[in-house]
Amino acid sequence: MSNISMQILPFSAGAVPPLGEPFIILSFAGPDEPDVAFADHLTGCVFVEDSDELESYNLNFGALQDKALAPAASIEFITSLAEDLRAR
């Protein structure tokens, strides 16, 4: 799908920023619809809309993107792993 980008963060990337719990940043097309961070945890979930808190999520996500393989390299990485598994 042309609207989806995937980046792999391999172990070889080294140390990454502390992740805490997994999260998703939801971005919307409308200019009046600000981003929202969503974090799921053991007993529920939280939607983060505060701009200062959301900035922390965006900075963390950006740092992860910087360490991850580019989308084309990520596809090559997955293809290589799949070929290795088939060869076994």
MOPAC internal coordinates of N, CA, C and O (Angstrom, degrees):
PM7 1SCF
backbone

  N    0.0000 0     0.00 0     0.00 0    0    0    0
  C    1.4528 1     0.00 0     0.00 0    1    0    0
  C    1.5332 1   107.91 1     0.00 0    2    1    0
  O    1.2310 1   120.79 1   -46.83 1    3    2    1
  N    1.2921 1   116.09 1   133.17 1    3    2    1
  C    1.4583 1   120.92 1  -174.70 1    5    3    2
  C    1.5303 1   113.25 1   -69.79 1    6    5    3
  O    1.2310 1   119.70 1   162.76 1    7    6    5
  N    1.3089 1   118.18 1   -17.24 1    7    6    5
  C    1.4630 1   120.62 1  -178.69 1    9    7    6
  C    1.5279 1   113.06 1   -95.19 1   10    9    7
  O    1.2310 1   120.66 1  -171.20 1   11   10    9
  N    1.3341 1   116.34 1     8.80 1   11   10    9
  C    1.4643 1   120.63 1  -179.29 1   13   11   10
  C    1.5167 1   108.85 1  -120.29 1   14   13   11
  O    1.2310 1   121.03 1   -46.05 1   15   14   13
  N    1.3096 1   115.63 1   133.95 1   15   14   13
  C    1.4607 1   122.13 1   176.09 1   17   15   14
  C    1.5209 1   107.57 1  -123.03 1   18   17   15
  O    1.2310 1   120.59 1   -46.06 1   19   18   17
  N    1.3334 1   116.47 1   133.94 1   19   18   17
  C    1.4584 1   120.57 1  -179.38 1   21   19   18
  C    1.5180 1   108.70 1  -121.53 1   22   21   19
  O    1.2310 1   120.94 1   -46.17 1   23   22   21
  N    1.3247 1   115.80 1   133.83 1   23   22   21
  C    1.4531 1   121.54 1   176.55 1   25   23   22
  C    1.5211 1   108.39 1  -129.57 1   26   25   23
  O    1.2310 1   121.07 1   -47.57 1   27   26   25
  N    1.3280 1   115.55 1   132.43 1   27   26   25
  C    1.4595 1   122.40 1   179.37 1   29   27   26
  C    1.5220 1   108.53 1   -93.77 1   30   29   27
  O    1.2310 1   120.89 1   -42.93 1   31   30   29
  N    1.3106 1   115.91 1   137.07 1   31   30   29
  C    1.4601 1   121.68 1   175.65 1   33   31   30
  C    1.5320 1   106.98 1  -109.66 1   34   33   31
  O    1.2310 1   120.47 1   -88.91 1   35   34   33
  N    1.3418 1   116.71 1    91.09 1   35   34   33
  C    1.4649 1   119.19 1  -176.83 1   37   35   34
  C    1.5237 1   111.87 1   -74.54 1   38   37   35
  O    1.2310 1   120.96 1   -20.50 1   39   38   37
  N    1.3301 1   115.76 1   159.50 1   39   38   37
  C    1.4622 1   120.39 1   177.44 1   41   39   38
  C    1.5260 1   111.01 1   -57.43 1   42   41   39
  O    1.2310 1   120.58 1   148.92 1   43   42   41
  N    1.3290 1   116.49 1   -31.08 1   43   42   41
  C    1.4618 1   120.47 1  -178.12 1   45   43   42
  C    1.5310 1   112.85 1   -66.42 1   46   45   43
  O    1.2310 1   119.91 1   169.04 1   47   46   45
  N    1.3314 1   117.78 1   -10.96 1   47   46   45
  C    1.4701 1   121.25 1   178.35 1   49   47   46
  C    1.5212 1   111.78 1   -68.60 1   50   49   47
  O    1.2310 1   120.63 1   162.74 1   51   50   49
  N    1.3336 1   116.39 1   -17.26 1   51   50   49
  C    1.4602 1   120.03 1   179.01 1   53   51   50
  C    1.5139 1   112.09 1    84.42 1   54   53   51
  O    1.2310 1   121.82 1    22.32 1   55   54   53
  N    1.3226 1   114.11 1  -157.68 1   55   54   53
  C    1.4706 1   120.23 1  -175.82 1   57   55   54
  C    1.5296 1   110.67 1   -65.96 1   58   57   55
  O    1.2310 1   121.51 1   -38.25 1   59   58   57
  N    1.3062 1   114.72 1   141.75 1   59   58   57
  C    1.4646 1   121.49 1   177.99 1   61   59   58
  C    1.5266 1   108.84 1  -125.05 1   62   61   59
  O    1.2310 1   120.45 1   -15.91 1   63   62   61
  N    1.3348 1   116.74 1   164.09 1   63   62   61
  C    1.4650 1   118.60 1   177.46 1   65   63   62
  C    1.5248 1   110.52 1   -59.37 1   66   65   63
  O    1.2310 1   120.32 1   -30.40 1   67   66   65
  N    1.3269 1   116.99 1   149.60 1   67   66   65
  C    1.4624 1   118.23 1   177.87 1   69   67   66
  C    1.5235 1   110.02 1   -60.63 1   70   69   67
  O    1.2310 1   121.15 1   -50.73 1   71   70   69
  N    1.3147 1   115.41 1   129.27 1   71   70   69
  C    1.4582 1   120.11 1  -175.14 1   73   71   70
  C    1.5164 1   113.81 1   -85.80 1   74   73   71
  O    1.2310 1   120.15 1   149.54 1   75   74   73
  N    1.3149 1   117.32 1   -30.46 1   75   74   73
  C    1.4554 1   118.26 1  -171.08 1   77   75   74
  C    1.5126 1   107.17 1    68.31 1   78   77   75
  O    1.2310 1   120.23 1    49.39 1   79   78   77
  N    1.3016 1   117.16 1  -130.61 1   79   78   77
  C    1.4554 1   121.10 1   178.49 1   81   79   78
  C    1.5262 1   109.80 1   -95.84 1   82   81   79
  O    1.2310 1   120.23 1   -25.52 1   83   82   81
  N    1.3351 1   117.16 1   154.48 1   83   82   81
  C    1.4622 1   119.58 1   177.36 1   85   83   82
  C    1.5258 1   110.88 1   -58.60 1   86   85   83
  O    1.2310 1   120.79 1   -31.93 1   87   86   85
  N    1.3217 1   116.09 1   148.07 1   87   86   85
  C    1.4514 1   120.50 1   179.18 1   89   87   86
  C    1.5179 1   110.41 1  -146.39 1   90   89   87
  O    1.2310 1   121.11 1   -16.76 1   91   90   89
  N    1.3079 1   115.48 1   163.24 1   91   90   89
  C    1.4566 1   123.46 1   177.45 1   93   91   90
  C    1.5258 1   106.97 1  -128.99 1   94   93   91
  O    1.2310 1   120.61 1   -41.15 1   95   94   93
  N    1.3104 1   116.43 1   138.85 1   95   94   93
  C    1.4617 1   120.08 1   172.97 1   97   95   94
  C    1.5179 1   106.92 1  -106.12 1   98   97   95
  O    1.2310 1   121.03 1   -60.38 1   99   98   97
  N    1.3104 1   115.64 1   119.62 1   99   98   97
  C    1.4562 1   121.72 1   179.98 1  101   99   98
  C    1.5261 1   108.41 1   -96.52 1  102  101   99
  O    1.2310 1   120.68 1   -58.12 1  103  102  101
  N    1.3265 1   116.31 1   121.88 1  103  102  101
  C    1.4644 1   121.42 1   177.74 1  105  103  102
  C    1.5167 1   108.54 1  -114.03 1  106  105  103
  O    1.2310 1   120.85 1   -39.88 1  107  106  105
  N    1.2944 1   115.99 1   140.12 1  107  106  105
  C    1.4535 1   121.43 1  -176.68 1  109  107  106
  C    1.5276 1   110.01 1  -117.52 1  110  109  107
  O    1.2310 1   120.67 1   -24.50 1  111  110  109
  N    1.3187 1   116.33 1   155.50 1  111  110  109
  C    1.4612 1   121.91 1  -174.27 1  113  111  110
  C    1.5255 1   113.49 1   -72.54 1  114  113  111
  O    1.2310 1   120.35 1   145.31 1  115  114  113
  N    1.3057 1   116.93 1   -34.69 1  115  114  113
  C    1.4561 1   120.17 1  -175.08 1  117  115  114
  C    1.5193 1   113.04 1   -72.61 1  118  117  115
  O    1.2310 1   120.10 1   -39.18 1  119  118  117
  N    1.3326 1   117.42 1   140.82 1  119  118  117
  C    1.4710 1   120.45 1   179.99 1  121  119  118
  C    1.5293 1   112.91 1   -66.40 1  122  121  119
  O    1.2310 1   120.38 1   157.52 1  123  122  121
  N    1.3237 1   116.89 1   -22.48 1  123  122  121
  C    1.4649 1   120.81 1   179.65 1  125  123  122
  C    1.5289 1   112.15 1   -91.38 1  126  125  123
  O    1.2310 1   120.79 1  -173.44 1  127  126  125
  N    1.3262 1   116.09 1     6.56 1  127  126  125
  C    1.4568 1   120.93 1  -178.32 1  129  127  126
  C    1.5308 1   108.74 1  -114.74 1  130  129  127
  O    1.2310 1   119.85 1   -83.89 1  131  130  129
  N    1.3299 1   117.90 1    96.11 1  131  130  129
  C    1.4665 1   120.37 1  -177.43 1  133  131  130
  C    1.5290 1   111.89 1   -70.79 1  134  133  131
  O    1.2310 1   121.40 1   -19.83 1  135  134  133
  N    1.3297 1   114.93 1   160.17 1  135  134  133
  C    1.4590 1   120.72 1   175.81 1  137  135  134
  C    1.5259 1   110.05 1   -61.31 1  138  137  135
  O    1.2310 1   121.39 1   -23.88 1  139  138  137
  N    1.3253 1   114.95 1   156.12 1  139  138  137
  C    1.4591 1   122.76 1   176.54 1  141  139  138
  C    1.5245 1   107.64 1  -137.16 1  142  141  139
  O    1.2310 1   120.09 1   -44.89 1  143  142  141
  N    1.3105 1   117.44 1   135.11 1  143  142  141
  C    1.4657 1   120.88 1   173.25 1  145  143  142
  C    1.5216 1   108.18 1   -97.05 1  146  145  143
  O    1.2310 1   121.08 1   -38.78 1  147  146  145
  N    1.3097 1   115.53 1   141.22 1  147  146  145
  C    1.4606 1   122.25 1  -179.89 1  149  147  146
  C    1.5159 1   107.74 1  -124.05 1  150  149  147
  O    1.2310 1   120.48 1   -52.30 1  151  150  149
  N    1.3307 1   116.68 1   127.70 1  151  150  149
  C    1.4656 1   121.62 1   177.14 1  153  151  150
  C    1.5266 1   108.59 1  -128.79 1  154  153  151
  O    1.2310 1   121.33 1   -50.81 1  155  154  153
  N    1.3001 1   115.06 1   129.19 1  155  154  153
  C    1.4586 1   122.49 1   179.95 1  157  155  154
  C    1.5237 1   107.90 1  -103.43 1  158  157  155
  O    1.2310 1   119.88 1   -42.21 1  159  158  157
  N    1.3206 1   117.84 1   137.79 1  159  158  157
  C    1.4591 1   120.69 1   178.07 1  161  159  158
  C    1.5211 1   109.69 1  -138.39 1  162  161  159
  O    1.2310 1   120.20 1     1.28 1  163  162  161
  N    1.2949 1   117.21 1  -178.72 1  163  162  161
  C    1.4569 1   122.96 1  -170.20 1  165  163  162
  C    1.5265 1   113.99 1   -54.67 1  166  165  163
  O    1.2310 1   119.92 1   139.25 1  167  166  165
  N    1.3178 1   117.76 1   -40.75 1  167  166  165
  C    1.4706 1   119.65 1  -173.96 1  169  167  166
  C    1.5236 1   113.90 1  -112.30 1  170  169  167
  O    1.2310 1   119.94 1  -168.37 1  171  170  169
  N    1.3190 1   117.73 1    11.63 1  171  170  169
  C    1.4610 1   119.84 1   179.11 1  173  171  170
  C    1.5118 1   111.52 1   165.03 1  174  173  171
  O    1.2310 1   121.28 1    28.58 1  175  174  173
  N    1.3131 1   115.16 1  -151.42 1  175  174  173
  C    1.4539 1   120.19 1  -179.84 1  177  175  174
  C    1.5279 1   109.19 1  -151.43 1  178  177  175
  O    1.2310 1   121.22 1   -11.25 1  179  178  177
  N    1.3268 1   115.27 1   168.75 1  179  178  177
  C    1.4504 1   119.97 1   179.34 1  181  179  178
  C    1.5305 1   108.68 1  -139.82 1  182  181  179
  O    1.2310 1   120.69 1   -39.39 1  183  182  181
  N    1.3210 1   116.29 1   140.61 1  183  182  181
  C    1.4528 1   122.80 1   172.08 1  185  183  182
  C    1.5234 1   106.61 1  -107.46 1  186  185  183
  O    1.2310 1   120.53 1   -55.10 1  187  186  185
  N    1.3224 1   116.60 1   124.90 1  187  186  185
  C    1.4630 1   121.30 1  -178.20 1  189  187  186
  C    1.5217 1   108.53 1  -105.02 1  190  189  187
  O    1.2310 1   120.80 1   -62.60 1  191  190  189
  N    1.3290 1   116.08 1   117.40 1  191  190  189
  C    1.4591 1   121.42 1  -179.73 1  193  191  190
  C    1.5213 1   112.42 1  -116.73 1  194  193  191
  O    1.2310 1   119.82 1   164.11 1  195  194  193
  N    1.3294 1   117.95 1   -15.89 1  195  194  193
  C    1.4553 1   121.56 1   179.56 1  197  195  194
  C    1.5272 1   108.96 1   -61.60 1  198  197  195
  O    1.2310 1   120.00 1   -51.25 1  199  198  197
  N    1.3317 1   117.60 1   128.75 1  199  198  197
  C    1.4664 1   121.23 1  -173.86 1  201  199  198
  C    1.5276 1   112.72 1   -62.17 1  202  201  199
  O    1.2310 1   119.71 1   143.03 1  203  202  201
  N    1.3330 1   118.16 1   -36.97 1  203  202  201
  C    1.4662 1   120.35 1   178.96 1  205  203  202
  C    1.5270 1   111.16 1   -67.17 1  206  205  203
  O    1.2310 1   120.29 1   137.12 1  207  206  205
  N    1.3214 1   117.04 1   -42.88 1  207  206  205
  C    1.4601 1   120.56 1   178.38 1  209  207  206
  C    1.5206 1   110.71 1   -68.40 1  210  209  207
  O    1.2310 1   120.91 1   139.83 1  211  210  209
  N    1.3201 1   115.86 1   -40.17 1  211  210  209
  C    1.4617 1   120.50 1   179.68 1  213  211  210
  C    1.5277 1   111.09 1   -62.48 1  214  213  211
  O    1.2310 1   120.36 1   145.71 1  215  214  213
  N    1.3109 1   116.93 1   -34.29 1  215  214  213
  C    1.4621 1   121.03 1   177.31 1  217  215  214
  C    1.5281 1   110.86 1   -60.63 1  218  217  215
  O    1.2310 1   119.98 1   142.19 1  219  218  217
  N    1.3188 1   117.64 1   -37.81 1  219  218  217
  C    1.4703 1   120.86 1   176.81 1  221  219  218
  C    1.5230 1   111.12 1   -61.60 1  222  221  219
  O    1.2310 1   120.49 1   137.51 1  223  222  221
  N    1.3233 1   116.66 1   -42.49 1  223  222  221
  C    1.4614 1   120.51 1   177.89 1  225  223  222
  C    1.5296 1   110.29 1   -64.66 1  226  225  223
  O    1.2310 1   120.27 1   136.09 1  227  226  225
  N    1.3276 1   117.10 1   -43.91 1  227  226  225
  C    1.4621 1   120.79 1   179.75 1  229  227  226
  C    1.5305 1   111.78 1   -63.64 1  230  229  227
  O    1.2310 1   119.96 1   139.54 1  231  230  229
  N    1.3273 1   117.68 1   -40.46 1  231  230  229
  C    1.4638 1   120.76 1   178.02 1  233  231  230
  C    1.5258 1   110.94 1   -64.66 1  234  233  231
  O    1.2310 1   120.40 1   137.46 1  235  234  233
  N    1.3292 1   116.85 1   -42.54 1  235  234  233
  C    1.4572 1   121.38 1   179.00 1  237  235  234
  C    1.5234 1   110.28 1   -63.36 1  238  237  235
  O    1.2310 1   120.60 1   134.79 1  239  238  237
  N    1.3098 1   116.46 1   -45.21 1  239  238  237
  C    1.4636 1   121.11 1  -179.43 1  241  239  238
  C    1.5270 1   110.33 1   -63.70 1  242  241  239
  O    1.2310 1   120.45 1   137.90 1  243  242  241
  N    1.3313 1   116.75 1   -42.10 1  243  242  241
  C    1.4583 1   120.70 1   178.56 1  245  243  242
  C    1.5147 1   112.20 1   -62.01 1  246  245  243
  O    1.2310 1   120.26 1   140.31 1  247  246  245
  N    1.3275 1   117.11 1   -39.69 1  247  246  245
  C    1.4611 1   120.94 1   178.11 1  249  247  246
  C    1.5251 1   110.77 1   -64.50 1  250  249  247
  O    1.2310 1   120.50 1   141.56 1  251  250  249
  N    1.3359 1   116.64 1   -38.44 1  251  250  249
  C    1.4646 1   120.34 1   177.37 1  253  251  250
  C    1.5247 1   110.68 1   -66.64 1  254  253  251
  O    1.2310 1   120.23 1   138.01 1  255  254  253
  N    1.3290 1   117.17 1   -41.99 1  255  254  253
  C    1.4656 1   120.87 1   178.03 1  257  255  254
  C    1.5260 1   111.03 1   -60.74 1  258  257  255
  O    1.2310 1   120.50 1   140.12 1  259  258  257
  N    1.3249 1   116.65 1   -39.88 1  259  258  257
  C    1.4627 1   120.82 1  -179.52 1  261  259  258
  C    1.5257 1   111.66 1   -63.63 1  262  261  259
  O    1.2310 1   119.90 1   145.62 1  263  262  261
  N    1.3264 1   117.80 1   -34.38 1  263  262  261
  C    1.4673 1   122.44 1  -178.61 1  265  263  262
  C    1.5416 1   112.06 1   -83.52 1  266  265  263
  O    1.2310 1   120.39 1   156.98 1  267  266  265
  N    1.3197 1   116.86 1   -23.02 1  267  266  265
  C    1.4643 1   121.37 1  -175.20 1  269  267  266
  C    1.5268 1   111.25 1   -77.75 1  270  269  267
  O    1.2310 1   121.69 1   -18.32 1  271  270  269
  N    1.3277 1   114.37 1   161.68 1  271  270  269
  C    1.4577 1   120.18 1   174.15 1  273  271  270
  C    1.5261 1   109.51 1   -66.84 1  274  273  271
  O    1.2310 1   120.35 1   -29.53 1  275  274  273
  N    1.3066 1   116.94 1   150.47 1  275  274  273
  C    1.4632 1   121.27 1   174.28 1  277  275  274
  C    1.5259 1   108.52 1   -62.98 1  278  277  275
  O    1.2310 1   119.74 1   -21.34 1  279  278  277
  N    1.3367 1   118.10 1   158.66 1  279  278  277
  C    1.4692 1   119.43 1  -178.39 1  281  279  278
  C    1.5359 1   114.22 1   -53.71 1  282  281  279
  O    1.2310 1   119.74 1   135.56 1  283  282  281
  N    1.3328 1   118.10 1   -44.44 1  283  282  281
  C    1.4711 1   119.86 1  -179.89 1  285  283  282
  C    1.5304 1   110.79 1   -65.41 1  286  285  283
  O    1.2310 1   120.08 1   138.44 1  287  286  285
  N    1.3279 1   117.46 1   -41.56 1  287  286  285
  C    1.4645 1   121.00 1   178.12 1  289  287  286
  C    1.5239 1   110.99 1   -66.77 1  290  289  287
  O    1.2310 1   120.20 1   147.59 1  291  290  289
  N    1.3271 1   117.23 1   -32.41 1  291  290  289
  C    1.4692 1   120.93 1   177.41 1  293  291  290
  C    1.5216 1   110.83 1   -64.82 1  294  293  291
  O    1.2310 1   120.44 1   139.12 1  295  294  293
  N    1.3269 1   116.76 1   -40.88 1  295  294  293
  C    1.4708 1   120.71 1   178.01 1  297  295  294
  C    1.5253 1   109.56 1   -64.51 1  298  297  295
  O    1.2310 1   120.33 1   137.50 1  299  298  297
  N    1.3284 1   116.98 1   -42.50 1  299  298  297
  C    1.4631 1   120.88 1   177.45 1  301  299  298
  C    1.5293 1   110.83 1   -61.37 1  302  301  299
  O    1.2310 1   120.55 1   139.11 1  303  302  301
  N    1.3225 1   116.56 1   -40.89 1  303  302  301
  C    1.4670 1   121.88 1   179.40 1  305  303  302
  C    1.5271 1   110.78 1   -61.73 1  306  305  303
  O    1.2310 1   120.19 1   132.41 1  307  306  305
  N    1.3165 1   117.24 1   -47.59 1  307  306  305
  C    1.4642 1   121.67 1  -179.60 1  309  307  306
  C    1.5321 1   110.18 1   -65.28 1  310  309  307
  O    1.2310 1   120.26 1   137.86 1  311  310  309
  N    1.3272 1   117.10 1   -42.14 1  311  310  309
  C    1.4630 1   121.13 1   178.52 1  313  311  310
  C    1.5188 1   110.82 1   -60.69 1  314  313  311
  O    1.2310 1   120.53 1   137.26 1  315  314  313
  N    1.3225 1   116.58 1   -42.74 1  315  314  313
  C    1.4588 1   121.39 1   178.58 1  317  315  314
  C    1.5324 1   111.51 1   -62.72 1  318  317  315
  O    1.2310 1   120.74 1   136.58 1  319  318  317
  N    1.3293 1   116.19 1   -43.42 1  319  318  317
  C    1.4732 1   119.57 1   177.56 1  321  319  318
  C    1.5253 1   111.31 1   -62.35 1  322  321  319
  O    1.2310 1   120.59 1   138.02 1  323  322  321
  N    1.3272 1   116.48 1   -41.98 1  323  322  321
  C    1.4654 1   120.23 1  -179.96 1  325  323  322
  C    1.5250 1   110.66 1   -64.17 1  326  325  323
  O    1.2310 1   120.27 1   139.07 1  327  326  325
  N    1.3277 1   117.09 1   -40.93 1  327  326  325
  C    1.4614 1   120.44 1   178.05 1  329  327  326
  C    1.5199 1   111.27 1   -64.70 1  330  329  327
  O    1.2310 1   120.18 1   140.93 1  331  330  329
  N    1.3275 1   117.27 1   -39.07 1  331  330  329
  C    1.4680 1   121.14 1   177.13 1  333  331  330
  C    1.5264 1   110.98 1   -62.65 1  334  333  331
  O    1.2310 1   120.34 1   139.50 1  335  334  333
  N    1.3246 1   116.96 1   -40.50 1  335  334  333
  C    1.4688 1   120.81 1   179.22 1  337  335  334
  C    1.5165 1   111.37 1   -67.17 1  338  337  335
  O    1.2310 1   120.29 1   140.82 1  339  338  337
  N    1.3298 1   117.04 1   -39.18 1  339  338  337
  C    1.4725 1   120.28 1   179.02 1  341  339  338
  C    1.5339 1   111.16 1   -66.45 1  342  341  339
  O    1.2310 1   120.69 1   147.51 1  343  342  341
  N    1.3296 1   116.28 1   -32.49 1  343  342  341
  C    1.4582 1   120.51 1  -178.08 1  345  343  342
  C    1.5283 1   112.53 1   -73.87 1  346  345  343
  O    1.2310 1   119.96 1   165.42 1  347  346  345
  N    1.2809 1   117.68 1   -14.58 1  347  346  345
  C    1.4759 1   120.34 1  -178.57 1  349  347  346
  C    1.4725 1   111.73 1   -80.24 1  350  349  347
  O    1.2310 1   120.10 1   180.00 1  351  350  349

